[in-house]
Amino acid sequence: MGGVAAAVVGRRGFALMQRGDEDKFDAHAVTKSGPVAGIKTHVGGAAAIYSFKGVPYGMDTAKTRFAPPKRPVSWTDVRVCTEWGPRAPQTVGARPEYESAKAREDAAMRPGYHLPADEGVQSEDCLHLNVWTPGLRDGKKRPVMFYIHGGAFANGTANAALYDGTRLAKRGDVVVVTVNHRLNSFGYMYLAEALPGLGFEDSGNAGQLDLVLALEWVRENIAEFGGDASRVMIFGQSGGGAKCATLMAQPPAKGLFHRVLSMSGQQVVGVQREHATERAKKVLAALKLDGMSAVDAAAALRTKTMEEIQAATRGGGYFGPVTDGRSLPVDPFTPTDPRLSADVPMVLGNTHDETRVLIGGGQPKLFDLTWETLPEALAKGAPFLKSDTVSLPVDEVIKNFREWNPTYSPSDVFFAVTTDSRSWRGEVIEAERRAADAKAQPHTWVYQLNWKSGVDAGKWGAPHTLDIPLAFDNVALSPGMVGSSAEDQVRAQGMADVVSETYIAFARTGNPNNAKLPKWPAFDLTSRPTMVFDEVTKVEDDPRGRERKYLGQVPYVQPGS
C-alpha cells in the first residue's frame, strides 16, 4: 500500500497526493470539500473495507475559538486520509497516562483493566472524522453508525484501536463513522454573560455544534461512502452517551439522526447559566483577563495559546453543555424526555459494575475493604446518598445491601452502592421519562451488561467501558479490557457476537431485536423489562428494583449542573 509515503505536505499542513501516485492509493472518494484517498483492506475472500482517517468536517477551531464551527476550506488536490487527525485539546493533568506518546505506550502495557491508548497530537485543528465502509458509490444505502467518544466533556478522542470500525462495518454491512470535536473549555465554556455581545453567544455548546456539523457532513457526503443519510444511528459511551442525550434536545440536530444508543452516559440537565458563568470567570481570572474591559478581554482571549487556555481551564471546574436558551433551549431530560426527539428510537444501557473502574481504577485499596473500613469509605465515596432534603444513613445503606446481596464482600457492597447511586441513576431517570411519554415508550429499550471481564480473574466485574469492545467487535484489540488469554478471548468473542449484532440490528431497523436475542420488549413503567447481557442473555423485569426504589428517595443532581 502506498500510504503516506506517497504524499507531500500541502500549504495548509495536510498530506496531498503527488501527481502520478494515484495508483498507490486504492480507496478514493470525493467529499463536498474536496477529494480524499484512503486505504482498502481485504477482510476475507473478495470482501474489503475502505477506510478514511482524519477527514476534515470543519475549519481549524483556532479560527472559530469559542464560536460555532465553520465548514472546512475546500481543496482541489487529493488529500491523503490514512492517519488519525489531531485530538482535541485535553484537560491538563486529568489523564496523565495519555499526555505524551511515551506515556500512552506505557499505559497500554500496564497491568489491570485498561483501554487501548489514545493516539495523535493535540491541536485546535481537531474537527476530523473517520469512516469505514464496505463499498463506495455503490448505491446500497447502508445504515450509518456514528460513534461519539467518551471522557466526559473534558477529554478523550476517537483516535484509538478500540474504535476501529473495520470489523463492525464488515459484520453488519454498515458504514461506521467516528468523530473528534472540541472539549472542556474550548467546547463548553459559557462566555455569553461574562463577555456579552462579542461573538461568544454559543460558546457554551460549541462542542455540541461541532457534532451537529459532523452530522451535517454525514447527510451531505455519506452516499459517496455507500451510506444512507436517512438511517443514521448516533451512539456513544459515558460522555459520548451524554452528548447523544444532549443532541436529542438540540433543535440544530433535529433530523440529522434517526436512532440513539446511549452506553452508560446520561445528561438529565444541562449546566445552568449562572454556574457556567462563574466557571468562565475563573478561567478569565487565571488568564489575567478579569481586570480588562470586555472588548479587550475578548481580543486577548482569541490570541492566547492553546497551552495557556489548557492551563487556565484546569482550575475552572466542570465544563459541559449549557442550557443557554439557544442551541440547547431546555434541559435534555428534565422535566420530561426531550419531546423534540420523542419519535426517535432509543436504547439505554449500563454496566453492572460501573465504578469498579470509575472509582476503583484509581484507588486500589477499595478492593480490600473490611466491614470496619467500609462505612468511612462510603461516607467519602458516595456523595449521591445525600441531599439537602433526604439523606440515607451509611449504616442503613450497608445493612440493606448486605441483606439484598448476602454473598457480597465489603468491596462488593461499596462498588454496588456507588454504581447504583451515582452511575445508574441518570439512566433510570431517562428511561422512566421516555416510558412516561406515550410517543417515545413504544420504541425505547433498556439493557444491562452483567458479563464479566476476564482481566485479573474477574476482579473488575462488568465495569464502565466494557461494552465498547463488545459493540465494535474489537475484543482482540482490547485484551486489557476483556482479558488476554485464549479462553478470555473466546468468551469475549461470544459476547461480542451478541452485542455487536444487536447494535447493528438497531442501526438497520430502529429495533434492537435480532436472532441472537430472546424477544426484547420495549421498556415500560409496569414491568421494566431489561435485556441482561451475560453468558446466558435474557430479559429480566426490574433488575435491582429494590436498590432503585431505595436510592431513588434521594433527589438526583446531575454532576456539574
PEVEN-V964365 format. One record per residue. SS is DSSP state (hx for helix, st for strand, lp for the rest). PSI is psi in degrees with one decimal (none if undefined). D_FIRST is the distance of its C-alpha to the first C-alpha in Angstrom with 1 decimal. Layout:
# PEVEN-V964365
ss->[SS SS]
psi->[PSI PSI]
d_first->[D_FIRST D_FIRST]
This chain:
# PEVEN-V964365
ss->[lp lp hx hx hx hx st st st lp lp lp lp lp st st st lp lp lp lp hx hx hx lp lp st st st st lp lp lp lp st st st st st st st st lp lp lp lp lp st st st st st st st st st lp lp lp lp hx hx hx lp lp lp lp lp lp lp lp lp lp lp lp lp lp lp st st lp st lp lp lp lp st lp lp lp lp lp lp lp lp hx hx hx lp lp hx hx hx hx hx hx hx hx hx lp lp lp lp lp lp lp lp lp lp lp lp st lp lp lp lp lp st st st st st st lp lp lp lp lp lp lp lp st st st st st st st lp lp lp lp lp lp lp lp lp lp lp lp hx hx hx lp lp hx hx hx hx hx hx hx lp lp st st st st st lp lp lp lp hx hx hx hx hx lp lp lp lp lp lp lp lp lp lp lp lp lp lp hx hx hx hx hx hx hx hx hx hx hx hx hx hx hx hx hx hx hx hx hx hx hx lp st st st st st st st st st st st lp hx hx hx hx hx hx hx hx hx lp lp lp hx hx hx lp lp lp lp lp st st st st st lp lp lp lp lp lp lp st lp hx hx hx hx hx hx hx hx hx hx hx hx hx hx lp lp lp lp lp lp lp hx hx hx hx hx hx hx hx hx hx lp lp hx hx hx hx hx hx hx hx lp lp lp lp lp lp lp lp st lp lp lp lp lp lp lp lp lp lp lp lp lp lp lp lp hx hx hx lp lp lp st st st st st st st lp lp lp hx hx hx hx lp lp lp lp lp hx hx hx hx hx lp lp hx hx hx hx hx hx hx hx hx hx hx lp hx hx hx lp lp lp lp lp lp lp lp hx hx hx hx hx hx hx hx hx hx hx lp lp lp lp lp hx hx hx hx hx hx hx hx hx hx hx hx hx hx lp hx hx hx hx hx hx hx hx hx hx hx lp lp hx hx hx hx lp lp st st st st st st lp lp lp lp lp hx hx hx hx lp lp lp lp lp lp lp hx hx hx hx hx hx lp lp lp hx hx hx lp hx hx hx hx lp lp lp hx hx hx hx hx hx hx hx hx hx hx hx hx hx hx hx hx hx hx hx hx hx hx hx lp lp lp lp lp lp lp lp lp lp lp lp lp lp lp lp lp lp lp st st st st st lp lp lp lp st st st st lp lp lp hx hx hx hx hx hx hx lp lp lp lp lp lp lp lp lp lp]
psi->[135.8 -46.4 -157.8 -20.2 -22.4 7.7 160.3 162.3 124.8 178.3 -28.6 5.4 1.8 164.6 131.0 147.5 138.8 150.7 137.4 -7.0 10.5 -35.7 -6.3 -10.3 131.5 16.4 122.1 138.1 158.7 114.7 171.4 -20.8 -19.9 170.7 148.3 151.8 138.5 -150.8 139.8 119.8 122.3 132.5 28.5 123.5 -134.7 -4.4 146.6 154.7 131.5 128.8 142.7 121.4 145.5 33.0 124.6 133.6 -6.8 164.2 157.9 120.8 -6.8 -23.7 -11.0 37.0 130.3 30.0 166.2 149.4 161.9 157.6 154.5 156.1 130.1 156.4 159.3 -35.7 157.4 125.8 129.0 120.5 72.3 -1.6 155.2 144.4 177.3 152.4 156.1 154.8 133.3 166.5 120.2 128.8 -10.7 -36.1 74.0 -25.3 -9.9 10.9 -3.2 161.4 -40.4 -41.7 -40.0 -38.3 -43.4 -39.5 -36.4 -22.7 -2.7 155.9 173.5 -177.4 127.4 153.2 156.7 151.6 144.8 152.1 158.0 153.3 163.8 139.1 150.0 -15.7 70.0 2.2 79.6 152.1 169.1 143.1 135.8 131.7 146.5 -11.6 153.3 130.2 34.9 1.8 17.1 -12.2 61.5 149.4 148.8 126.8 104.4 108.2 133.8 123.3 162.1 -160.2 31.4 -142.7 14.6 -32.8 -180.0 172.6 159.7 -4.1 80.5 150.8 -29.0 -34.5 14.2 128.6 8.4 -53.8 -38.1 -42.9 -41.9 -47.5 -45.5 -1.4 54.0 165.7 126.9 130.8 130.8 156.2 144.0 151.0 170.7 146.8 175.9 -136.2 -30.3 -31.3 -17.7 20.5 118.6 103.8 2.3 -30.0 -29.0 -35.7 71.2 148.9 20.1 23.3 8.9 20.1 -30.4 14.0 -27.5 -12.6 25.7 -38.6 -37.8 -38.7 -27.5 -45.4 -37.5 -44.9 -39.0 -39.8 -32.9 -37.9 -43.7 -47.2 -38.5 -21.4 -14.8 -22.7 -34.7 -27.5 20.2 14.8 168.6 109.9 -9.9 1.8 72.2 121.0 121.4 135.3 150.4 155.5 138.6 -118.5 -31.4 -39.8 -37.7 -36.6 -37.8 -46.5 -37.7 -42.8 -31.2 -22.6 8.0 114.4 -37.8 -20.9 -8.1 129.5 -6.1 -12.9 158.5 -3.1 153.6 132.1 115.4 124.0 103.5 37.4 120.2 152.9 86.1 -42.6 159.5 173.7 133.3 147.3 -36.7 -39.0 -42.0 -37.6 -40.6 -42.5 -38.8 -40.3 -32.9 -41.1 -42.6 -38.1 -41.0 -28.2 1.1 38.2 -0.8 -18.5 0.8 166.8 160.1 -40.2 -45.7 -39.3 -41.1 -43.9 -42.0 -38.6 -36.5 -14.6 -6.4 150.9 159.6 -44.1 -36.5 -41.9 -39.7 -44.8 -40.4 -29.9 -32.6 -34.1 4.9 -17.8 -154.7 135.7 126.0 -179.8 138.1 132.2 86.1 -1.3 5.0 -98.3 -18.5 83.2 -25.1 161.1 141.6 -48.7 30.8 131.3 -6.1 179.3 162.6 105.1 -23.4 -30.1 23.4 -26.3 -1.0 122.7 143.7 137.4 131.9 128.4 157.4 166.4 151.4 -27.6 51.0 -47.4 -3.1 -31.4 -44.9 -39.7 -48.7 -25.3 -28.1 -2.0 76.9 -23.7 -18.9 -15.9 -3.3 29.1 153.3 170.8 -23.9 -34.7 -14.4 -45.3 -43.4 -40.4 -41.4 -38.0 -34.6 -36.1 4.1 66.2 -17.4 6.8 -3.0 150.7 176.4 -23.2 -36.5 130.6 146.0 124.4 134.7 -42.8 -38.5 -40.0 -47.7 -45.1 -46.6 -45.6 -32.0 -38.1 -42.1 -22.5 72.2 -18.1 -2.8 142.0 171.3 -40.8 -37.9 -42.7 -44.1 -50.1 -31.1 -45.7 -45.7 -36.2 -49.1 -31.7 -27.5 -59.7 -31.2 -28.5 -43.0 -40.6 -41.4 -46.2 -45.6 -43.0 -41.5 -39.9 -31.1 -42.7 -27.4 -9.8 112.9 -27.8 -34.3 -33.0 -44.0 -18.1 51.7 128.5 152.2 138.1 162.2 127.8 112.1 -15.4 130.2 137.4 146.2 -4.6 134.7 44.5 34.4 5.9 -32.6 -6.8 -136.5 83.4 169.5 131.4 -11.0 -25.2 -11.7 -55.6 -27.2 -40.6 -42.0 -3.6 42.1 41.7 -32.1 -26.1 -1.0 50.6 -27.6 -8.7 -39.7 -17.1 146.4 -14.0 162.2 -39.6 -42.9 -43.6 -37.4 -44.9 -47.5 -38.8 -37.1 -41.0 -38.1 -35.5 -39.7 -49.7 -46.9 -37.7 -33.1 -43.4 -42.8 -43.9 -41.3 -41.5 -38.1 -42.5 -14.4 10.8 127.5 -7.3 138.4 174.1 -17.4 -10.7 153.9 166.6 130.9 104.2 155.1 150.5 138.2 167.2 -3.2 -57.8 -16.4 54.2 133.8 127.4 121.8 109.5 121.3 -173.2 -41.0 110.2 133.7 165.5 130.8 142.7 123.4 54.0 141.8 34.5 -39.0 -43.2 -42.3 -48.5 -41.1 -51.4 -23.5 -7.2 -25.8 123.2 136.8 135.0 119.7 124.6 133.0 -5.7 none]
d_first->[0.0 3.8 5.6 9.2 9.4 9.5 12.3 16.0 18.6 21.0 24.7 24.6 22.4 19.1 15.8 15.9 13.6 15.0 16.6 14.8 11.2 11.4 9.5 6.2 6.7 7.8 10.6 13.5 16.9 20.0 22.2 25.8 24.9 22.0 18.6 15.6 11.8 10.1 7.7 8.7 9.6 11.7 15.0 17.3 18.3 17.3 17.0 14.0 14.0 12.7 12.8 13.8 15.2 17.8 19.0 22.4 25.4 28.1 29.2 29.3 32.2 33.7 34.9 36.3 37.5 39.8 39.6 37.8 34.2 33.3 30.5 27.7 28.2 26.4 23.7 22.9 19.7 16.4 16.0 12.6 13.2 10.7 13.4 17.0 19.6 22.8 25.3 28.8 31.5 32.8 36.4 37.1 38.3 37.9 34.9 34.8 32.3 29.7 30.7 28.5 25.2 27.4 29.7 26.9 25.6 29.2 29.9 27.1 28.8 32.4 34.6 36.0 34.5 31.6 28.6 25.0 24.8 24.4 21.6 21.5 24.1 27.2 28.0 30.2 27.2 26.2 26.3 22.7 21.7 18.7 18.2 17.0 18.0 18.0 18.4 18.5 21.7 23.1 26.4 26.5 27.9 26.5 28.3 26.8 26.9 27.1 27.3 29.3 29.0 32.1 33.7 36.9 36.8 36.3 33.0 29.7 26.3 23.7 21.2 21.2 19.7 23.0 22.2 18.7 19.3 17.0 19.9 22.5 20.7 20.2 23.7 25.6 23.7 24.0 22.3 22.1 22.5 23.2 24.8 26.1 29.5 32.4 34.4 37.7 39.8 37.1 36.9 40.3 43.0 45.9 47.3 49.2 52.5 52.1 51.1 52.3 51.8 49.0 45.9 45.2 46.6 43.4 42.2 43.1 40.5 37.8 35.3 36.3 36.1 32.5 31.9 33.9 31.7 28.5 30.3 31.2 27.6 27.0 30.1 28.9 25.2 24.5 25.3 22.2 20.2 22.4 25.0 28.8 30.3 33.6 32.4 31.0 31.8 31.8 31.8 32.0 33.3 36.1 36.0 33.4 36.1 38.7 36.6 36.4 40.2 40.7 38.7 41.0 43.9 42.3 43.4 40.3 38.1 40.3 38.6 35.0 34.7 36.4 36.2 36.4 35.7 36.9 36.1 38.7 38.9 42.0 43.4 47.1 48.1 46.6 47.7 51.1 51.5 54.1 52.0 48.9 51.0 52.4 49.0 47.9 51.0 50.2 46.9 48.7 51.3 48.7 47.3 50.9 50.9 53.7 56.4 55.2 55.9 53.5 52.3 51.7 50.0 47.6 46.8 46.3 44.2 41.7 41.4 41.1 37.9 35.6 36.7 40.3 40.1 38.2 41.0 43.7 42.2 42.7 46.4 46.4 46.2 44.4 42.4 41.6 42.1 45.5 48.0 48.5 50.1 47.3 43.8 45.2 48.8 49.7 48.8 46.1 48.2 51.7 54.2 52.4 48.9 47.2 48.9 46.3 43.9 46.5 45.1 41.5 40.9 40.3 39.6 40.7 39.7 40.6 40.2 43.4 43.1 41.5 43.3 42.5 39.4 40.6 43.7 43.5 40.1 41.7 45.2 45.1 48.9 49.0 48.0 51.2 53.8 57.3 59.8 61.5 58.5 57.0 59.4 58.6 54.8 55.2 57.5 54.8 51.7 52.8 53.8 53.5 56.6 58.7 59.6 62.6 64.2 63.2 62.1 61.7 63.4 61.0 63.4 63.7 59.9 59.6 62.5 61.0 57.5 59.0 61.2 58.5 56.1 58.4 55.7 54.0 54.1 54.8 51.1 50.4 53.1 51.7 48.2 49.7 52.0 49.4 46.8 49.4 51.1 48.1 44.9 46.2 48.9 46.8 45.2 48.6 49.9 47.1 47.4 51.2 51.0 48.7 51.0 54.1 52.6 53.6 50.7 48.0 49.4 48.5 44.7 44.6 43.4 43.5 41.7 42.1 39.7 41.8 39.2 39.2 36.3 36.3 35.8 38.9 40.6 40.8 42.4 40.4 41.4 39.5 38.6 37.3 33.5 33.5 32.9 29.5 27.4 29.5 28.9 25.1 25.1 23.4 26.0 23.6 22.1 25.7 27.8 29.9 31.0 31.6 32.1 30.1 32.1 31.2 34.3 33.3 29.9 31.6 34.2 31.7 29.6 32.8 33.6 30.2 30.5 33.7 32.9 29.5 31.0 33.9 31.8 30.0 33.4 34.7 31.9 32.3 36.1 37.6 39.2 37.8 39.7 37.6 38.1 37.1 40.1 43.8 45.2 44.6 47.4 47.1 48.5 52.2 54.8 57.0 55.0 51.8 49.5 46.4 43.5 43.2 39.9 40.6 40.6 42.8 42.0 45.2 47.0 49.6 52.1 52.4 50.8 52.2 54.9 57.5 55.2 54.3 57.9 59.1 56.5 56.7 60.1 58.5 57.4 53.6 52.4 48.8 47.5 47.4 49.2]
